[in-house]
Amino acid sequence: MLGHMKRRTTLILDSTLRAALRARAGREGRTFTEVLEQALRLGLADRRATRRPRLKLPSYDLGPFLVDPADAPALAVLRAGERREP
């Protein structure tokens, strides 16, 4: 019988969030409910549709290690400014 009417829901909102929603509604000349519904719809939107395309970053082959990273004494020598060949 009243299928055209929307259901009411009680939300407990942080006072800062509620004030921001009311301020936006006032600035945009819309109702609090319209602003809240739009925010909820955007929050529930498919993330893939709003995601930026993935960037392809360049990669470089810097060659082999100068020393085995597990060889602590050899790393200490390199840090001291000397170079030891394997």
N, C-alpha and C positions, 0 to 999 in steps of 0.2 A: 504494500500500500504506500509506504513512504520510501520506496526504493531509490528515488532521486536525491534523497537527503544524505549527506555525508555523516559518517559516524563521528562521535566525539571521543577524543582520547586525552587523558590527563598526563602531562609531562612535568617532571620536576627538573627545571633548568637552573643552572648557575646564574646568579643575578647579573654577572658581567655579560654572559652570553645573551640573556634575555634583553638586557639594555642595548646591546649591539644590534640584535634583530629588530627591536623596536625603532632604533635610530635609522637603520637602513630602510625599513618600511616607510618611515616618515620622509626620508630624503627622496625615495623613489615613488612616493604617492601610492603605495600599495598597502594591503593589509598585512598584519603580523603573520596571519596564516599563510598568505601567498608567499611571503619571504621564507618562512620556515619550510613550507612544502618544496620550494625550489632548492633550498639548501640540502634537504634530505634526498631529493632526486639526484642532485649532483653528487652527493656522497655515495649513493648506491649505484651510480652509473658504472658501466663496464670500464674498468681501468685500462683495458687494451685500447679502447677508443680514444682515451685522453692521453695516453702515454706518448712521449716523444720518440721518434725513430732512434734506434740504436746507432751510435757513431762507430765507424770503423777506424780504429787508431793504428798508426803505423807501428811496425815492429822491426827490430834490427837484430841481426846476428852479430854479436860482438866477438865471436870466436871462442876458443876453449878458455877455461880458467887458467890463470897464470900459476895458480897453486891449488892443490886440493883443499876445498873449504873445510874438510874434517882434520886437516893437518895443522894443529894449533901452533907448533913451533915455526912452521913455514909462514903462517899468517903473521906471527909476531915479527919475523924478520922483515916481511913486506911493510908492516906498519912502521918499523924503525927506519925505513928508507933504503934498505938493502934489497937486492934482488937475488934470489936463489933459484937456479934452474932445476927442474925435476930430474 
